[in-house]
Amino acid sequence: MHEINLLIPGPTPLPPTVLQAMNRPMTNHRGPLFGRIMAETLAGLHDVFITRNDIIPLVCSGTGGLEASIVNFLSAGDRVLSVNNGHFCERYAEIAERYGARVDRVSAEWGRHVPPAAIADRLGADVKREYRAVLVTQSETSTGVHNDVATVRAVLGDHPALLMVDAISSLGAIPLRTDDWRVDVVITGSQKALMSPPGMAFLSVSDRAWAAAERSTTPRYYFDLRRGRTEVHAPIPSTPFTSAITVGYAVHEALRLIREEGLEHVFGRHRRMARMVRAGVRGMGLEMVVEEAHAVLTHARERYGVLFGRGIGRLQPTVVRIGHLGYTQPEMLLSGLEVLGGTLRDLGHPVSAEAGLAAARRELHHVHDDDLTADVARRRGVR
């Protein structure tokens, strides 16, 4: 089987040492060896979440983490406000509705930001303070929009609603300062910017959220985060039920790599990758949408061995998504842009692939030079 250039929004490519870590022998998930790995993993996650709150690991996908946040902190009949401008925002809202929450959506067209004033208007109209939670998806990967959590927090002000953030595709890629922004619940998954395979979710939980968990009347068993809280504070930390040991090995090693690189540098690297891809696509003369997206994806995969992401929901027929999270390297993205241009040409949609690649390389070197200058200034104590 030939090597595939994986450029989807997730799962993402894995660093070689993460792959090696997964080859460790099986062990007792409640024994001292895995307990040490879990303790070090939790410490690393505290750094990435930028929080002192409890972090609870779950053996599930990121969507399982979203469901866990609903069943632990809300009850049937609770009013919830969803900041909603894409497929994954809507998924979070739908999970809440399945458990009986009354969800109000403050919405924008897919691909657009929800105006902060619109959020403020909804919260201001809640004179009885009935909203129990505000749901936000920080990185809406169906469209590429970054929803500004800090702004939502500022708009929320002293409203008692919990701020609950889906950071499945954003944690470790863009800043989420959990404690500084007073975010009550943050959910992420192992398979995105954490550079690990799918199989685990992690939730940070504030004291206010734990108080809500005691009031919640929603039934839960496997997803009861109070069990997880007991386990992570045990002398040998673990999960309430069987752990995903190989995924745990991977996350442990990936967090070591993030710590070694430095979190701010990781954020900068993701910014560089994003700017490079945008510059390359614009340089080809593309704006946002290509027709026959399915044909583009199939052709790129079968002829060139490059996997792009398809559109989500109603954008599926018209959108190609290029992932650049985690371990994705510039060379992989440059190759992907070249394949995108070649694929469009093969299918009768001539674009200037060469111009796109040149623009991407210029942006890469421009941003890289800016980051080096900033890094030198930091080292010299210049602000």
Short mmCIF file of the C-alpha atoms (twelve columns), coordinates in Angstrom:
data_MODEL
# 
_entry.id   MODEL 
# 
loop_
_atom_site.group_PDB 
_atom_site.id 
_atom_site.type_symbol 
_atom_site.label_atom_id 
_atom_site.label_alt_id 
_atom_site.label_comp_id 
_atom_site.label_asym_id 
_atom_site.label_seq_id 
_atom_site.Cartn_x 
_atom_site.Cartn_y 
_atom_site.Cartn_z 
_atom_site.pdbx_PDB_model_num 
ATOM 1   C CA . MET A 1   0.000   0.000  0.000   1 
ATOM 2   C CA . HIS A 2   1.443   3.370  -1.054  1 
ATOM 3   C CA . GLU A 3   1.786   6.154  1.471   1 
ATOM 4   C CA . ILE A 4   -1.188  8.469  1.817   1 
ATOM 5   C CA . ASN A 5   -0.842  12.204 2.405   1 
ATOM 6   C CA . LEU A 6   -3.512  12.669 5.073   1 
ATOM 7   C CA . LEU A 7   -4.875  16.221 4.874   1 
ATOM 8   C CA . ILE A 8   -8.289  15.830 6.468   1 
ATOM 9   C CA . PRO A 9   -9.410  17.746 9.594   1 
ATOM 10  C CA . GLY A 10  -8.951  14.607 11.681  1 
ATOM 11  C CA . PRO A 11  -7.704  12.038 12.405  1 
ATOM 12  C CA . THR A 12  -4.429  13.794 11.715  1 
ATOM 13  C CA . PRO A 13  -0.951  12.478 10.845  1 
ATOM 14  C CA . LEU A 14  0.938   11.070 13.826  1 
ATOM 15  C CA . PRO A 15  4.550   11.887 14.766  1 
ATOM 16  C CA . PRO A 16  6.934   8.913  14.477  1 
ATOM 17  C CA . THR A 17  7.554   8.794  18.237  1 
ATOM 18  C CA . VAL A 18  3.805   8.694  18.896  1 
ATOM 19  C CA . LEU A 19  3.517   5.696  16.565  1 
ATOM 20  C CA . GLN A 20  6.413   4.077  18.396  1 
ATOM 21  C CA . ALA A 21  4.813   4.724  21.781  1 
ATOM 22  C CA . MET A 22  1.743   2.789  20.688  1 
ATOM 23  C CA . ASN A 23  3.904   -0.317 20.263  1 
ATOM 24  C CA . ARG A 24  4.515   -0.616 23.994  1 
ATOM 25  C CA . PRO A 25  3.224   -3.839 25.568  1 
ATOM 26  C CA . MET A 26  -0.203  -4.022 27.133  1 
ATOM 27  C CA . THR A 27  -0.299  -3.363 30.858  1 
ATOM 28  C CA . ASN A 28  -2.723  -3.247 33.733  1 
ATOM 29  C CA . HIS A 29  -4.785  -0.090 33.304  1 
ATOM 30  C CA . ARG A 30  -5.055  0.139  37.099  1 
ATOM 31  C CA . GLY A 31  -1.410  -0.667 37.820  1 
ATOM 32  C CA . PRO A 32  1.426   1.677  38.785  1 
ATOM 33  C CA . LEU A 33  2.982   1.862  35.281  1 
ATOM 34  C CA . PHE A 34  -0.138  3.116  33.572  1 
ATOM 35  C CA . GLY A 35  -0.970  5.173  36.649  1 
ATOM 36  C CA . ARG A 36  2.286   7.085  36.206  1 
ATOM 37  C CA . ILE A 37  1.535   7.605  32.519  1 
ATOM 38  C CA . MET A 38  -1.963  8.825  33.359  1 
ATOM 39  C CA . ALA A 39  -0.654  11.226 36.030  1 
ATOM 40  C CA . GLU A 40  1.879   12.712 33.593  1 
ATOM 41  C CA . THR A 41  -0.773  12.899 30.874  1 
ATOM 42  C CA . LEU A 42  -3.142  14.808 33.149  1 
ATOM 43  C CA . ALA A 43  -0.350  17.221 34.063  1 
ATOM 44  C CA . GLY A 44  0.369   17.813 30.375  1 
ATOM 45  C CA . LEU A 45  -3.315  18.328 29.644  1 
ATOM 46  C CA . HIS A 46  -3.554  20.947 32.384  1 
ATOM 47  C CA . ASP A 47  -0.862  22.878 30.507  1 
ATOM 48  C CA . VAL A 48  -2.669  22.608 27.160  1 
ATOM 49  C CA . PHE A 49  -6.100  23.444 28.610  1 
ATOM 50  C CA . ILE A 50  -4.344  26.267 30.528  1 
ATOM 51  C CA . THR A 51  -6.324  25.415 33.632  1 
ATOM 52  C CA . ARG A 52  -6.148  24.249 37.218  1 
ATOM 53  C CA . ASN A 53  -9.624  22.705 36.965  1 
ATOM 54  C CA . ASP A 54  -10.166 18.964 37.102  1 
ATOM 55  C CA . ILE A 55  -9.558  17.175 33.807  1 
ATOM 56  C CA . ILE A 56  -11.536 14.002 33.258  1 
ATOM 57  C CA . PRO A 57  -10.463 11.440 30.632  1 
ATOM 58  C CA . LEU A 58  -13.103 9.375  28.846  1 
ATOM 59  C CA . VAL A 59  -12.741 6.400  26.521  1 
ATOM 60  C CA . CYS A 60  -14.867 7.636  23.607  1 
ATOM 61  C CA . SER A 61  -14.789 10.012 20.674  1 
ATOM 62  C CA . GLY A 62  -15.081 13.752 21.028  1 
ATOM 63  C CA . THR A 63  -18.816 13.503 20.443  1 
ATOM 64  C CA . GLY A 64  -19.015 11.234 23.484  1 
ATOM 65  C CA . GLY A 65  -17.362 14.054 25.409  1 
ATOM 66  C CA . LEU A 66  -20.033 16.473 24.181  1 
ATOM 67  C CA . GLU A 67  -22.766 14.084 25.314  1 
ATOM 68  C CA . ALA A 68  -21.047 13.687 28.685  1 
ATOM 69  C CA . SER A 69  -21.092 17.461 29.143  1 
ATOM 70  C CA . ILE A 70  -24.845 17.579 28.516  1 
ATOM 71  C CA . VAL A 71  -25.856 14.676 30.764  1 
ATOM 72  C CA . ASN A 72  -23.687 15.817 33.665  1 
ATOM 73  C CA . PHE A 73  -24.456 19.525 33.815  1 
ATOM 74  C CA . LEU A 74  -27.990 19.933 32.431  1 
ATOM 75  C CA . SER A 75  -31.465 18.553 33.175  1 
ATOM 76  C CA . ALA A 76  -34.509 18.068 30.990  1 
ATOM 77  C CA . GLY A 77  -36.341 21.362 30.641  1 
ATOM 78  C CA . ASP A 78  -33.260 23.551 31.136  1 
ATOM 79  C CA . ARG A 79  -32.961 26.488 28.769  1 
ATOM 80  C CA . VAL A 80  -29.741 26.602 26.755  1 
ATOM 81  C CA . LEU A 81  -28.331 29.160 24.318  1 
ATOM 82  C CA . SER A 82  -26.427 27.768 21.318  1 
ATOM 83  C CA . VAL A 83  -24.010 30.042 19.444  1 
ATOM 84  C CA . ASN A 84  -24.696 28.404 16.116  1 
ATOM 85  C CA . ASN A 85  -23.032 28.869 12.725  1 
ATOM 86  C CA . GLY A 86  -22.140 25.438 11.412  1 
ATOM 87  C CA . HIS A 87  -22.591 21.688 11.460  1 
ATOM 88  C CA . PHE A 88  -20.746 20.976 14.703  1 
ATOM 89  C CA . CYS A 89  -22.412 23.831 16.576  1 
ATOM 90  C CA . GLU A 90  -25.704 22.291 15.505  1 
ATOM 91  C CA . ARG A 91  -24.591 18.821 16.608  1 
ATOM 92  C CA . TYR A 92  -23.904 20.112 20.125  1 
ATOM 93  C CA . ALA A 93  -27.324 21.787 20.208  1 
ATOM 94  C CA . GLU A 94  -29.035 18.616 18.985  1 
ATOM 95  C CA . ILE A 95  -27.414 16.512 21.713  1 
ATOM 96  C CA . ALA A 96  -28.803 18.916 24.305  1 
ATOM 97  C CA . GLU A 97  -32.262 18.681 22.718  1 
ATOM 98  C CA . ARG A 98  -32.168 14.872 22.753  1 
ATOM 99  C CA . TYR A 99  -31.876 15.065 26.537  1 
ATOM 100 C CA . GLY A 100 -34.801 17.440 26.857  1 
ATOM 101 C CA . ALA A 101 -33.090 20.821 27.006  1 
ATOM 102 C CA . ARG A 102 -34.931 23.776 25.465  1 
ATOM 103 C CA . VAL A 103 -32.327 25.146 23.063  1 
ATOM 104 C CA . ASP A 104 -32.452 28.677 21.659  1 
ATOM 105 C CA . ARG A 105 -30.117 29.271 18.730  1 
ATOM 106 C CA . VAL A 106 -28.437 32.587 18.065  1 
ATOM 107 C CA . SER A 107 -27.358 31.905 14.521  1 
ATOM 108 C CA . ALA A 108 -25.375 33.194 11.580  1 
ATOM 109 C CA . GLU A 109 -25.028 31.950 8.035   1 
ATOM 110 C CA . TRP A 110 -22.575 29.079 7.776   1 
ATOM 111 C CA . GLY A 111 -19.134 30.560 7.248   1 
ATOM 112 C CA . ARG A 112 -19.976 33.778 9.127   1 
ATOM 113 C CA . HIS A 113 -19.416 34.819 12.718  1 
ATOM 114 C CA . VAL A 114 -22.347 35.220 15.067  1 
ATOM 115 C CA . PRO A 115 -22.335 38.940 15.961  1 
ATOM 116 C CA . PRO A 116 -21.514 39.477 19.655  1 
ATOM 117 C CA . ALA A 117 -24.354 41.996 19.808  1 
ATOM 118 C CA . ALA A 118 -26.808 39.258 18.826  1 
ATOM 119 C CA . ILE A 119 -25.544 37.078 21.669  1 
ATOM 120 C CA . ALA A 120 -25.762 40.020 24.058  1 
ATOM 121 C CA . ASP A 121 -29.345 40.689 22.970  1 
ATOM 122 C CA . ARG A 122 -30.384 37.104 23.744  1 
ATOM 123 C CA . LEU A 123 -28.719 37.149 27.124  1 
ATOM 124 C CA . GLY A 124 -30.101 40.584 27.920  1 
ATOM 125 C CA . ALA A 125 -33.617 39.365 27.135  1 
ATOM 126 C CA . ASP A 126 -33.159 36.576 29.681  1 
ATOM 127 C CA . VAL A 127 -34.247 38.777 32.575  1 
ATOM 128 C CA . LYS A 128 -35.162 35.794 34.745  1 
ATOM 129 C CA . ARG A 129 -31.667 34.280 34.220  1 
ATOM 130 C CA . GLU A 130 -33.170 31.026 32.959  1 
ATOM 131 C CA . TYR A 131 -30.313 30.014 30.674  1 
ATOM 132 C CA . ARG A 132 -28.347 27.241 32.342  1 
ATOM 133 C CA . ALA A 133 -25.599 27.044 29.712  1 
ATOM 134 C CA . VAL A 134 -24.167 28.730 26.620  1 
ATOM 135 C CA . LEU A 135 -22.769 26.289 24.047  1 
ATOM 136 C CA . VAL A 136 -19.925 27.387 21.769  1 
ATOM 137 C CA . THR A 137 -17.862 25.444 19.220  1 
ATOM 138 C CA . GLN A 138 -14.500 27.215 19.146  1 
ATOM 139 C CA . SER A 139 -13.340 25.854 15.783  1 
ATOM 140 C CA . GLU A 140 -16.243 25.142 13.444  1 
ATOM 141 C CA . THR A 141 -14.421 22.829 11.053  1 
ATOM 142 C CA . SER A 142 -17.383 22.436 8.705   1 
ATOM 143 C CA . THR A 143 -16.630 25.955 7.468   1 
ATOM 144 C CA . GLY A 144 -13.305 26.944 9.046   1 
ATOM 145 C CA . VAL A 145 -14.758 29.684 11.255  1 
ATOM 146 C CA . HIS A 146 -13.053 30.423 14.578  1 
ATOM 147 C CA . ASN A 147 -15.662 31.415 17.152  1 
ATOM 148 C CA . ASP A 148 -14.130 33.802 19.686  1 
ATOM 149 C CA . VAL A 149 -14.645 32.244 23.114  1 
ATOM 150 C CA . ALA A 150 -13.118 35.199 24.949  1 
ATOM 151 C CA . THR A 151 -15.654 37.520 23.349  1 
ATOM 152 C CA . VAL A 152 -18.539 35.234 24.281  1 
ATOM 153 C CA . ARG A 153 -17.240 35.185 27.856  1 
ATOM 154 C CA . ALA A 154 -17.121 38.993 27.916  1 
ATOM 155 C CA . VAL A 155 -20.674 39.219 26.562  1 
ATOM 156 C CA . LEU A 156 -21.849 36.670 29.133  1 
ATOM 157 C CA . GLY A 157 -20.622 38.936 31.932  1 
ATOM 158 C CA . ASP A 158 -22.159 38.034 35.282  1 
ATOM 159 C CA . HIS A 159 -24.914 35.859 33.824  1 
ATOM 160 C CA . PRO A 160 -24.882 32.597 35.828  1 
ATOM 161 C CA . ALA A 161 -25.091 30.295 32.782  1 
ATOM 162 C CA . LEU A 162 -22.236 27.821 32.372  1 
ATOM 163 C CA . LEU A 163 -19.940 28.512 29.432  1 
ATOM 164 C CA . MET A 164 -19.438 25.138 27.719  1 
ATOM 165 C CA . VAL A 165 -16.979 24.955 24.816  1 
ATOM 166 C CA . ASP A 166 -16.526 22.291 22.163  1 
ATOM 167 C CA . ALA A 167 -12.764 22.483 21.576  1 
ATOM 168 C CA . ILE A 168 -12.467 19.106 19.863  1 
ATOM 169 C CA . SER A 169 -10.639 20.512 16.860  1 
ATOM 170 C CA . SER A 170 -9.137  23.604 18.487  1 
ATOM 171 C CA . LEU A 171 -7.458  22.673 21.767  1 
ATOM 172 C CA . GLY A 172 -3.719  22.716 21.195  1 
ATOM 173 C CA . ALA A 173 -4.063  24.542 17.860  1 
ATOM 174 C CA . ILE A 174 -5.412  27.954 18.899  1 
ATOM 175 C CA . PRO A 175 -5.374  29.557 22.346  1 
ATOM 176 C CA . LEU A 176 -8.104  28.622 24.799  1 
ATOM 177 C CA . ARG A 177 -7.255  30.150 28.150  1 
ATOM 178 C CA . THR A 178 -9.715  28.185 30.231  1 
ATOM 179 C CA . ASP A 179 -9.150  29.823 33.602  1 
ATOM 180 C CA . ASP A 180 -8.501  33.376 32.400  1 
ATOM 181 C CA . TRP A 181 -11.678 33.287 30.281  1 
ATOM 182 C CA . ARG A 182 -13.660 31.518 33.029  1 
ATOM 183 C CA . VAL A 183 -14.773 28.663 30.802  1 
ATOM 184 C CA . ASP A 184 -16.682 26.137 32.875  1 
ATOM 185 C CA . VAL A 185 -16.498 23.088 30.630  1 
ATOM 186 C CA . VAL A 186 -14.087 22.389 27.760  1 
ATOM 187 C CA . ILE A 187 -14.254 19.224 25.657  1 
ATOM 188 C CA . THR A 188 -11.563 17.922 23.319  1 
ATOM 189 C CA . GLY A 189 -10.602 14.709 21.552  1 
ATOM 190 C CA . SER A 190 -7.338  12.856 21.100  1 
ATOM 191 C CA . GLN A 191 -7.299  12.748 17.291  1 
ATOM 192 C CA . LYS A 192 -6.909  16.398 16.306  1 
ATOM 193 C CA . ALA A 193 -4.247  18.848 17.494  1 
ATOM 194 C CA . LEU A 194 -3.217  16.423 20.259  1 
ATOM 195 C CA . MET A 195 -1.546  14.356 17.480  1 
ATOM 196 C CA . SER A 196 -2.929  11.024 18.658  1 
ATOM 197 C CA . PRO A 197 -5.316  8.396  17.293  1 
ATOM 198 C CA . PRO A 198 -9.063  8.538  17.952  1 
ATOM 199 C CA . GLY A 199 -10.383 6.922  21.095  1 
ATOM 200 C CA . MET A 200 -10.234 9.335  24.020  1 
ATOM 201 C CA . ALA A 201 -11.982 12.556 25.041  1 
ATOM 202 C CA . PHE A 202 -10.935 14.948 27.801  1 
ATOM 203 C CA . LEU A 203 -13.081 17.444 29.700  1 
ATOM 204 C CA . SER A 204 -11.998 20.237 31.995  1 
ATOM 205 C CA . VAL A 205 -14.615 20.988 34.655  1 
ATOM 206 C CA . SER A 206 -14.870 24.088 36.860  1 
ATOM 207 C CA . ASP A 207 -16.174 24.185 40.416  1 
ATOM 208 C CA . ARG A 208 -19.359 25.862 39.134  1 
ATOM 209 C CA . ALA A 209 -19.869 22.984 36.719  1 
ATOM 210 C CA . TRP A 210 -19.370 20.409 39.483  1 
ATOM 211 C CA . ALA A 211 -22.076 22.159 41.488  1 
ATOM 212 C CA . ALA A 212 -24.358 21.915 38.448  1 
ATOM 213 C CA . ALA A 213 -23.546 18.197 38.190  1 
ATOM 214 C CA . GLU A 214 -24.930 17.672 41.681  1 
ATOM 215 C CA . ARG A 215 -28.168 19.407 40.678  1 
ATOM 216 C CA . SER A 216 -28.570 17.626 37.355  1 
ATOM 217 C CA . THR A 217 -31.311 14.991 37.199  1 
ATOM 218 C CA . THR A 218 -30.257 13.511 33.850  1 
ATOM 219 C CA . PRO A 219 -29.499 9.790  34.156  1 
ATOM 220 C CA . ARG A 220 -25.908 8.789  33.407  1 
ATOM 221 C CA . TYR A 221 -23.726 5.807  34.151  1 
ATOM 222 C CA . TYR A 222 -20.742 5.335  31.843  1 
ATOM 223 C CA . PHE A 223 -20.531 9.100  31.316  1 
ATOM 224 C CA . ASP A 224 -20.903 10.057 34.985  1 
ATOM 225 C CA . LEU A 225 -17.981 12.441 35.362  1 
ATOM 226 C CA . ARG A 226 -18.138 12.217 39.149  1 
ATOM 227 C CA . ARG A 227 -16.768 8.685  38.818  1 
ATOM 228 C CA . GLY A 228 -13.966 10.057 36.688  1 
ATOM 229 C CA . ARG A 229 -13.209 12.733 39.259  1 
ATOM 230 C CA . THR A 230 -12.739 10.079 41.905  1 
ATOM 231 C CA . GLU A 231 -10.392 8.110  39.662  1 
ATOM 232 C CA . VAL A 232 -8.138  10.988 38.601  1 
ATOM 233 C CA . HIS A 233 -7.599  11.946 42.245  1 
ATOM 234 C CA . ALA A 234 -6.820  8.376  43.311  1 
ATOM 235 C CA . PRO A 235 -3.230  7.469  44.339  1 
ATOM 236 C CA . ILE A 236 -2.974  5.535  41.054  1 
ATOM 237 C CA . PRO A 237 -5.056  7.629  38.612  1 
ATOM 238 C CA . SER A 238 -7.083  5.874  35.952  1 
ATOM 239 C CA . THR A 239 -10.497 5.926  34.289  1 
ATOM 240 C CA . PRO A 240 -13.649 4.481  35.871  1 
ATOM 241 C CA . PHE A 241 -13.830 1.696  33.305  1 
ATOM 242 C CA . THR A 242 -11.265 0.040  31.017  1 
ATOM 243 C CA . SER A 243 -8.803  2.577  29.616  1 
ATOM 244 C CA . ALA A 244 -7.744  2.822  25.971  1 
ATOM 245 C CA . ILE A 245 -4.183  1.913  26.855  1 
ATOM 246 C CA . THR A 246 -2.544  2.344  23.435  1 
ATOM 247 C CA . VAL A 247 -4.279  5.689  22.919  1 
ATOM 248 C CA . GLY A 248 -3.101  6.660  26.402  1 
ATOM 249 C CA . TYR A 249 0.482   5.846  25.412  1 
ATOM 250 C CA . ALA A 250 0.071   8.004  22.303  1 
ATOM 251 C CA . VAL A 251 -1.395  11.021 24.101  1 
ATOM 252 C CA . HIS A 252 1.326   10.817 26.753  1 
ATOM 253 C CA . GLU A 253 4.051   11.000 24.099  1 
ATOM 254 C CA . ALA A 254 2.247   13.681 22.069  1 
ATOM 255 C CA . LEU A 255 1.979   15.904 25.126  1 
ATOM 256 C CA . ARG A 256 5.714   15.450 25.706  1 
ATOM 257 C CA . LEU A 257 6.318   16.733 22.165  1 
ATOM 258 C CA . ILE A 258 3.998   19.711 22.733  1 
ATOM 259 C CA . ARG A 259 5.758   20.574 25.975  1 
ATOM 260 C CA . GLU A 260 9.135   20.276 24.251  1 
ATOM 261 C CA . GLU A 261 8.077   22.578 21.411  1 
ATOM 262 C CA . GLY A 262 6.318   25.039 23.703  1 
ATOM 263 C CA . LEU A 263 2.609   25.722 23.540  1 
ATOM 264 C CA . GLU A 264 2.937   29.245 22.128  1 
ATOM 265 C CA . HIS A 265 5.190   27.878 19.390  1 
ATOM 266 C CA . VAL A 266 2.587   25.194 18.641  1 
ATOM 267 C CA . PHE A 267 -0.040  27.922 18.232  1 
ATOM 268 C CA . GLY A 268 2.319   29.828 15.939  1 
ATOM 269 C CA . ARG A 269 2.967   26.742 13.831  1 
ATOM 270 C CA . HIS A 270 -0.741  26.221 13.316  1 
ATOM 271 C CA . ARG A 271 -1.142  29.865 12.313  1 
ATOM 272 C CA . ARG A 272 1.624   29.445 9.734   1 
ATOM 273 C CA . MET A 273 0.021   26.341 8.259   1 
ATOM 274 C CA . ALA A 274 -3.374  28.026 8.028   1 
ATOM 275 C CA . ARG A 275 -2.022  31.158 6.371   1 
ATOM 276 C CA . MET A 276 0.033   29.132 3.921   1 
ATOM 277 C CA . VAL A 277 -2.960  27.068 2.792   1 
ATOM 278 C CA . ARG A 278 -5.174  30.139 2.408   1 
ATOM 279 C CA . ALA A 279 -2.495  31.924 0.400   1 
ATOM 280 C CA . GLY A 280 -2.033  28.905 -1.836  1 
ATOM 281 C CA . VAL A 281 -5.730  28.506 -2.525  1 
ATOM 282 C CA . ARG A 282 -6.147  32.219 -3.241  1 
ATOM 283 C CA . GLY A 283 -3.056  32.126 -5.455  1 
ATOM 284 C CA . MET A 284 -4.730  29.496 -7.638  1 
ATOM 285 C CA . GLY A 285 -7.607  31.859 -8.191  1 
ATOM 286 C CA . LEU A 286 -9.995  29.857 -6.016  1 
ATOM 287 C CA . GLU A 287 -12.256 31.628 -3.583  1 
ATOM 288 C CA . MET A 288 -14.305 29.203 -1.556  1 
ATOM 289 C CA . VAL A 289 -16.309 26.684 -3.537  1 
ATOM 290 C CA . VAL A 290 -15.537 24.292 -6.377  1 
ATOM 291 C CA . GLU A 291 -18.196 22.354 -8.189  1 
ATOM 292 C CA . GLU A 292 -18.249 18.569 -8.125  1 
ATOM 293 C CA . ALA A 293 -16.396 18.328 -4.816  1 
ATOM 294 C CA . HIS A 294 -16.926 14.548 -4.678  1 
ATOM 295 C CA . ALA A 295 -15.113 14.116 -7.995  1 
ATOM 296 C CA . VAL A 296 -12.222 16.250 -6.748  1 
ATOM 297 C CA . LEU A 297 -11.865 14.187 -3.575  1 
ATOM 298 C CA . THR A 298 -12.046 10.867 -5.402  1 
ATOM 299 C CA . HIS A 299 -9.579  11.873 -8.107  1 
ATOM 300 C CA . ALA A 300 -7.056  13.297 -5.624  1 
ATOM 301 C CA . ARG A 301 -7.210  10.102 -3.579  1 
ATOM 302 C CA . GLU A 302 -7.137  7.543  -6.413  1 
ATOM 303 C CA . ARG A 303 -4.605  9.213  -8.699  1 
ATOM 304 C CA . TYR A 304 -2.365  11.113 -6.303  1 
ATOM 305 C CA . GLY A 305 -2.794  9.407  -2.911  1 
ATOM 306 C CA . VAL A 306 -3.902  12.604 -1.146  1 
ATOM 307 C CA . LEU A 307 -6.882  12.582 1.213   1 
ATOM 308 C CA . PHE A 308 -8.725  15.889 1.521   1 
ATOM 309 C CA . GLY A 309 -11.738 16.343 3.762   1 
ATOM 310 C CA . ARG A 310 -15.203 16.545 2.260   1 
ATOM 311 C CA . GLY A 311 -17.795 19.146 3.122   1 
ATOM 312 C CA . ILE A 312 -20.140 18.551 6.039   1 
ATOM 313 C CA . GLY A 313 -23.929 18.661 5.937   1 
ATOM 314 C CA . ARG A 314 -25.342 20.904 3.261   1 
ATOM 315 C CA . LEU A 315 -21.814 21.911 2.214   1 
ATOM 316 C CA . GLN A 316 -20.889 18.334 1.301   1 
ATOM 317 C CA . PRO A 317 -21.387 18.642 -2.488  1 
ATOM 318 C CA . THR A 318 -19.460 21.887 -2.884  1 
ATOM 319 C CA . VAL A 319 -16.594 22.123 -0.392  1 
ATOM 320 C CA . VAL A 320 -13.127 20.584 -0.137  1 
ATOM 321 C CA . ARG A 321 -11.562 20.895 3.322   1 
ATOM 322 C CA . ILE A 322 -7.779  20.859 3.800   1 
ATOM 323 C CA . GLY A 323 -6.659  19.830 7.270   1 
ATOM 324 C CA . HIS A 324 -3.501  21.248 8.839   1 
ATOM 325 C CA . LEU A 325 -3.747  20.235 12.494  1 
ATOM 326 C CA . GLY A 326 -1.277  18.479 14.736  1 
ATOM 327 C CA . TYR A 327 1.775   16.937 13.092  1 
ATOM 328 C CA . THR A 328 0.904   18.127 9.563   1 
ATOM 329 C CA . GLN A 329 4.093   19.490 7.954   1 
ATOM 330 C CA . PRO A 330 4.535   22.326 5.401   1 
ATOM 331 C CA . GLU A 331 5.827   19.889 2.785   1 
ATOM 332 C CA . MET A 332 2.661   17.811 3.126   1 
ATOM 333 C CA . LEU A 333 0.513   20.876 2.568   1 
ATOM 334 C CA . LEU A 334 2.550   22.105 -0.387  1 
ATOM 335 C CA . SER A 335 2.193   18.668 -1.940  1 
ATOM 336 C CA . GLY A 336 -1.524  18.751 -1.211  1 
ATOM 337 C CA . LEU A 337 -1.935  22.150 -2.868  1 
ATOM 338 C CA . GLU A 338 -0.069  20.885 -5.922  1 
ATOM 339 C CA . VAL A 339 -2.386  17.884 -6.084  1 
ATOM 340 C CA . LEU A 340 -5.454  20.104 -5.664  1 
ATOM 341 C CA . GLY A 341 -4.354  22.194 -8.629  1 
ATOM 342 C CA . GLY A 342 -3.542  19.115 -10.699 1 
ATOM 343 C CA . THR A 343 -6.839  17.466 -9.835  1 
ATOM 344 C CA . LEU A 344 -8.853  20.515 -10.830 1 
ATOM 345 C CA . ARG A 345 -6.902  20.699 -14.094 1 
ATOM 346 C CA . ASP A 346 -7.475  16.988 -14.771 1 
ATOM 347 C CA . LEU A 347 -11.215 17.471 -14.242 1 
ATOM 348 C CA . GLY A 348 -11.456 20.405 -16.594 1 
ATOM 349 C CA . HIS A 349 -11.240 23.266 -14.097 1 
ATOM 350 C CA . PRO A 350 -7.920  24.904 -15.025 1 
ATOM 351 C CA . VAL A 351 -6.332  26.874 -12.196 1 
ATOM 352 C CA . SER A 352 -2.880  28.302 -11.739 1 
ATOM 353 C CA . ALA A 353 -1.365  25.672 -9.468  1 
ATOM 354 C CA . GLU A 354 2.085   27.196 -9.906  1 
ATOM 355 C CA . ALA A 355 0.849   30.595 -8.748  1 
ATOM 356 C CA . GLY A 356 -0.853  28.972 -5.793  1 
ATOM 357 C CA . LEU A 357 2.295   27.143 -4.732  1 
ATOM 358 C CA . ALA A 358 4.380   30.284 -5.127  1 
ATOM 359 C CA . ALA A 359 1.933   32.237 -2.966  1 
ATOM 360 C CA . ALA A 360 1.935   29.489 -0.334  1 
ATOM 361 C CA . ARG A 361 5.738   29.418 -0.219  1 
ATOM 362 C CA . ARG A 362 5.909   33.208 0.061   1 
ATOM 363 C CA . GLU A 363 3.429   33.172 2.932   1 
ATOM 364 C CA . LEU A 364 5.262   30.334 4.665   1 
ATOM 365 C CA . HIS A 365 8.606   32.123 4.526   1 
ATOM 366 C CA . HIS A 366 7.079   35.503 5.399   1 
ATOM 367 C CA . VAL A 367 5.271   34.179 8.476   1 
ATOM 368 C CA . HIS A 368 8.258   32.036 9.458   1 
ATOM 369 C CA . ASP A 369 10.548  35.088 9.363   1 
ATOM 370 C CA . ASP A 370 8.041   37.099 11.428  1 
ATOM 371 C CA . ASP A 371 7.859   34.319 14.004  1 
ATOM 372 C CA . LEU A 372 11.644  34.068 14.208  1 
ATOM 373 C CA . THR A 373 11.872  37.834 14.824  1 
ATOM 374 C CA . ALA A 374 9.227   37.603 17.542  1 
ATOM 375 C CA . ASP A 375 11.024  34.640 19.100  1 
ATOM 376 C CA . VAL A 376 14.322  36.543 19.226  1 
ATOM 377 C CA . ALA A 377 12.521  39.463 20.865  1 
ATOM 378 C CA . ARG A 378 11.003  37.176 23.472  1 
ATOM 379 C CA . ARG A 379 14.379  35.673 24.276  1 
ATOM 380 C CA . ARG A 380 15.825  39.169 24.736  1 
ATOM 381 C CA . GLY A 381 12.930  40.199 26.956  1 
ATOM 382 C CA . VAL A 382 11.485  42.635 24.380  1 
ATOM 383 C CA . ARG A 383 7.687   43.010 24.335  1 
# 
